[in-house]
Amino acid sequence: MRGLNEVYTGGIGGFTTICLVVSMMQMMPELLSGSVDPRMHYGRMLMNFLDLYGNKIDIRSTGIRMDPPGYFNKVHNPAPKQNLDRLTIIDRTMK
């Protein structure tokens, strides 16, 4: 309906979605401590996902790093070929 299925025009593809889910799960303290079984809390994890990427992370200033898991400041530590107006995900270790 909103054209988000076309990656070429600014939509989010499958690999990006997987990276977002994995990053969220890597950074959730409840999952890291083992106090929550992710299979029993799908609804809560979906709400965490929507809140994190819809409200908490500012894509203009924050990028997502997969290895090691975390976030980085796009303004102070720019990645090669990044655009400040777009989501930035680094899925490999940069050397």
PyRosetta script that sets phi, psi and omega in degrees:
from pyrosetta import init, pose_from_sequence

init()
pose = pose_from_sequence("MRGLNEVYTGGIGGFTTICLVVSMMQMMPELLSGSVDPRMHYGRMLMNFLDLYGNKIDIRSTGIRMDPPGYFNKVHNPAPKQNLDRLTIIDRTMK")
pose.set_psi(1, -39.4)
pose.set_omega(1, -178.6)
pose.set_phi(2, -105.2)
pose.set_psi(2, 5.1)
pose.set_omega(2, 177.5)
pose.set_phi(3, 76.5)
pose.set_psi(3, 18.2)
pose.set_omega(3, -178.4)
pose.set_phi(4, -79.5)
pose.set_psi(4, -3.6)
pose.set_omega(4, 179.8)
pose.set_phi(5, -83.8)
pose.set_psi(5, -10.3)
pose.set_omega(5, 179.7)
pose.set_phi(6, -99.2)
pose.set_psi(6, 107.4)
pose.set_omega(6, -178.1)
pose.set_phi(7, -61.9)
pose.set_psi(7, -38.2)
pose.set_omega(7, -177.6)
pose.set_phi(8, -59.1)
pose.set_psi(8, -32.3)
pose.set_omega(8, -177.8)
pose.set_phi(9, -100.7)
pose.set_psi(9, 14.2)
pose.set_omega(9, 175.2)
pose.set_phi(10, 109.1)
pose.set_psi(10, 7.2)
pose.set_omega(10, 178.4)
pose.set_phi(11, -79.2)
pose.set_psi(11, 177.0)
pose.set_omega(11, -178.7)
pose.set_phi(12, -110.2)
pose.set_psi(12, 122.4)
pose.set_omega(12, -179.3)
pose.set_phi(13, -88.8)
pose.set_psi(13, -179.5)
pose.set_omega(13, -177.1)
pose.set_phi(14, -63.6)
pose.set_psi(14, -43.9)
pose.set_omega(14, -178.8)
pose.set_phi(15, -64.8)
pose.set_psi(15, -39.8)
pose.set_omega(15, 177.8)
pose.set_phi(16, -63.5)
pose.set_psi(16, -42.8)
pose.set_omega(16, 179.1)
pose.set_phi(17, -61.2)
pose.set_psi(17, -43.4)
pose.set_omega(17, 178.5)
pose.set_phi(18, -62.6)
pose.set_psi(18, -43.3)
pose.set_omega(18, 178.5)
pose.set_phi(19, -61.2)
pose.set_psi(19, -40.8)
pose.set_omega(19, 179.2)
pose.set_phi(20, -63.9)
pose.set_psi(20, -43.9)
pose.set_omega(20, -179.7)
pose.set_phi(21, -65.6)
pose.set_psi(21, -46.2)
pose.set_omega(21, -179.3)
pose.set_phi(22, -62.7)
pose.set_psi(22, -44.0)
pose.set_omega(22, 179.4)
pose.set_phi(23, -60.3)
pose.set_psi(23, -43.9)
pose.set_omega(23, 179.1)
pose.set_phi(24, -61.2)
pose.set_psi(24, -44.5)
pose.set_omega(24, -178.3)
pose.set_phi(25, -68.1)
pose.set_psi(25, -33.5)
pose.set_omega(25, 178.3)
pose.set_phi(26, -67.0)
pose.set_psi(26, -27.3)
pose.set_omega(26, -174.9)
pose.set_phi(27, -101.1)
pose.set_psi(27, -1.2)
pose.set_omega(27, -180.0)
pose.set_phi(28, -79.8)
pose.set_psi(28, 118.0)
pose.set_omega(28, -178.8)
pose.set_phi(29, -60.5)
pose.set_psi(29, -33.8)
pose.set_omega(29, -179.0)
pose.set_phi(30, -64.4)
pose.set_psi(30, -38.7)
pose.set_omega(30, 179.5)
pose.set_phi(31, -75.4)
pose.set_psi(31, -37.3)
pose.set_omega(31, 179.6)
pose.set_phi(32, -64.2)
pose.set_psi(32, -37.0)
pose.set_omega(32, -179.1)
pose.set_phi(33, -81.1)
pose.set_psi(33, -14.8)
pose.set_omega(33, -179.3)
pose.set_phi(34, 81.1)
pose.set_psi(34, 10.9)
pose.set_omega(34, -177.8)
pose.set_phi(35, -80.3)
pose.set_psi(35, -10.9)
pose.set_omega(35, -179.2)
pose.set_phi(36, -129.2)
pose.set_psi(36, 133.0)
pose.set_omega(36, 173.3)
pose.set_phi(37, -87.7)
pose.set_psi(37, 114.2)
pose.set_omega(37, -174.7)
pose.set_phi(38, -60.5)
pose.set_psi(38, -25.4)
pose.set_omega(38, -179.6)
pose.set_phi(39, -71.2)
pose.set_psi(39, -18.0)
pose.set_omega(39, -178.1)
pose.set_phi(40, -96.8)
pose.set_psi(40, -4.3)
pose.set_omega(40, -173.7)
pose.set_phi(41, -133.6)
pose.set_psi(41, 46.4)
pose.set_omega(41, -178.7)
pose.set_phi(42, -60.4)
pose.set_psi(42, -43.3)
pose.set_omega(42, -179.1)
pose.set_phi(43, -63.2)
pose.set_psi(43, -43.9)
pose.set_omega(43, 179.1)
pose.set_phi(44, -65.2)
pose.set_psi(44, -39.1)
pose.set_omega(44, 179.0)
pose.set_phi(45, -68.1)
pose.set_psi(45, -37.7)
pose.set_omega(45, 176.1)
pose.set_phi(46, -62.6)
pose.set_psi(46, -43.6)
pose.set_omega(46, 178.7)
pose.set_phi(47, -65.3)
pose.set_psi(47, -38.3)
pose.set_omega(47, 175.5)
pose.set_phi(48, -61.8)
pose.set_psi(48, -42.4)
pose.set_omega(48, 179.2)
pose.set_phi(49, -60.7)
pose.set_psi(49, -49.4)
pose.set_omega(49, -178.9)
pose.set_phi(50, -64.7)
pose.set_psi(50, -39.5)
pose.set_omega(50, 178.9)
pose.set_phi(51, -67.8)
pose.set_psi(51, -44.5)
pose.set_omega(51, -178.1)
pose.set_phi(52, -61.1)
pose.set_psi(52, -53.6)
pose.set_omega(52, -174.5)
pose.set_phi(53, -86.7)
pose.set_psi(53, -15.3)
pose.set_omega(53, 177.6)
pose.set_phi(54, -94.2)
pose.set_psi(54, -31.0)
pose.set_omega(54, -173.8)
pose.set_phi(55, -120.8)
pose.set_psi(55, -38.3)
pose.set_omega(55, -168.3)
pose.set_phi(56, -91.1)
pose.set_psi(56, -39.4)
pose.set_omega(56, -176.7)
pose.set_phi(57, -93.4)
pose.set_psi(57, 127.7)
pose.set_omega(57, 176.1)
pose.set_phi(58, -96.0)
pose.set_psi(58, 109.4)
pose.set_omega(58, -174.6)
pose.set_phi(59, -67.4)
pose.set_psi(59, -15.3)
pose.set_omega(59, 179.2)
pose.set_phi(60, -76.4)
pose.set_psi(60, -25.7)
pose.set_omega(60, -177.0)
pose.set_phi(61, -119.8)
pose.set_psi(61, -13.4)
pose.set_omega(61, -174.8)
pose.set_phi(62, -123.5)
pose.set_psi(62, 130.7)
pose.set_omega(62, 174.3)
pose.set_phi(63, -111.2)
pose.set_psi(63, 163.1)
pose.set_omega(63, -178.9)
pose.set_phi(64, -108.4)
pose.set_psi(64, 131.3)
pose.set_omega(64, 178.9)
pose.set_phi(65, -115.5)
pose.set_psi(65, 129.3)
pose.set_omega(65, -177.0)
pose.set_phi(66, -88.3)
pose.set_psi(66, -35.3)
pose.set_omega(66, -175.7)
pose.set_phi(67, -139.4)
pose.set_psi(67, 106.6)
pose.set_omega(67, -3.0)
pose.set_phi(68, -72.4)
pose.set_psi(68, 153.8)
pose.set_omega(68, -177.0)
pose.set_phi(69, -61.2)
pose.set_psi(69, 138.0)
pose.set_omega(69, 176.9)
pose.set_phi(70, 158.4)
pose.set_psi(70, -167.9)
pose.set_omega(70, -180.0)
pose.set_phi(71, -123.4)
pose.set_psi(71, 158.8)
pose.set_omega(71, 175.8)
pose.set_phi(72, -139.1)
pose.set_psi(72, 156.0)
pose.set_omega(72, 179.8)
pose.set_phi(73, -83.4)
pose.set_psi(73, 114.8)
pose.set_omega(73, -176.8)
pose.set_phi(74, -69.4)
pose.set_psi(74, -24.6)
pose.set_omega(74, -178.1)
pose.set_phi(75, -79.0)
pose.set_psi(75, -46.0)
pose.set_omega(75, -176.2)
pose.set_phi(76, -85.8)
pose.set_psi(76, -28.3)
pose.set_omega(76, -179.8)
pose.set_phi(77, -127.9)
pose.set_psi(77, 70.3)
pose.set_omega(77, -175.3)
pose.set_phi(78, -67.3)
pose.set_psi(78, 144.7)
pose.set_omega(78, 174.6)
pose.set_phi(79, -91.7)
pose.set_psi(79, 155.9)
pose.set_omega(79, 178.0)
pose.set_phi(80, -61.3)
pose.set_psi(80, 139.1)
pose.set_omega(80, 176.0)
pose.set_phi(81, 59.4)
pose.set_psi(81, 27.8)
pose.set_omega(81, 179.9)
pose.set_phi(82, -87.2)
pose.set_psi(82, 153.1)
pose.set_omega(82, 176.6)
pose.set_phi(83, -118.6)
pose.set_psi(83, 123.3)
pose.set_omega(83, -176.1)
pose.set_phi(84, -64.4)
pose.set_psi(84, -19.5)
pose.set_omega(84, -179.4)
pose.set_phi(85, -88.0)
pose.set_psi(85, -2.1)
pose.set_omega(85, -175.8)
pose.set_phi(86, -123.6)
pose.set_psi(86, 158.7)
pose.set_omega(86, 175.2)
pose.set_phi(87, -61.6)
pose.set_psi(87, 133.2)
pose.set_omega(87, 178.8)
pose.set_phi(88, -119.8)
pose.set_psi(88, 123.3)
pose.set_omega(88, 177.5)
pose.set_phi(89, -127.1)
pose.set_psi(89, 123.8)
pose.set_omega(89, 174.6)
pose.set_phi(90, -103.3)
pose.set_psi(90, 113.3)
pose.set_omega(90, -174.0)
pose.set_phi(91, -100.4)
pose.set_psi(91, 9.6)
pose.set_omega(91, 176.8)
pose.set_phi(92, -145.7)
pose.set_psi(92, 163.6)
pose.set_omega(92, 179.1)
pose.set_phi(93, -73.7)
pose.set_psi(93, 129.8)
pose.set_omega(93, 178.3)
pose.set_phi(94, -91.1)
pose.set_psi(94, 135.4)
pose.set_omega(94, -179.5)
pose.set_phi(95, -119.4)
pose.dump_pdb("model.pdb")
